[in-house]
Amino acid sequence: MLIILKKKKTLMKNYRFKIMKSYIHYLFAFILILFSCGSNQKPSPPVLVQSKIGNSEIVIKYNSPRVRDRVVWGELVAYDKIWRTGANEATIFSVNKDILLNNNNLPKGEYSLFTIPGKDNWTVIFNSVSKQWGSYDYEPKQDALRFDVKPSKSENFIENMTFSIVDDNIIFNWENLTFSFKVKEL
């Protein structure tokens, strides 16, 4: 009788162990699914801005970084150094006709858009090598156009970096900073 009771206790322990083991497997699978399905929101989502100014079609493709409680100007984005003006790949600016940007000629084509942020002045750069990762391979001798703009404090805080085309202006906004430049057809 004692042997039968011991066998019963052993069987019960094995049964409990099997149940506990299956619970652990289910819990592990649930955690795995939870983390794999998490937020599909990318840290710097791709954005496409497209508009016509007269007969000129303008397209700006960029990855939009977020502030995420960071100090942007002077820390995340260094002053007086070349910046891809976005995240990941360099921002791409394309136009199907020759245009004037702040009264400077830009031939039709596809360009990388870089900037050199300064505390009081920014340099906007259109580089003829359009497909670049970041600004690591940036070569000034490939610049098609450079001009300066004066940034100002924006009225509202902007979490995601944005480009927009409003009337005849291309507008940049991020954090508490904004600048714009004029677009004219040739």
Secondary structure, 3 states (H helix, E strand, C coil): CHHHHHHHHHHHHHHHHHHHHHHHHHHHHHHHHHHHHCCCCCCCCEEEEEEEECCEEEEEEEECCECCCCCCECCCECCCCCECCCCCECEEEEECCCEEECCEEECCEEEEEEEECCCCCEEEEEECCCCCECCCCCCHHHEEEEEEECCEEEEEEEEEEEEEEECCEEEEEEEEEEEEEEEEEC
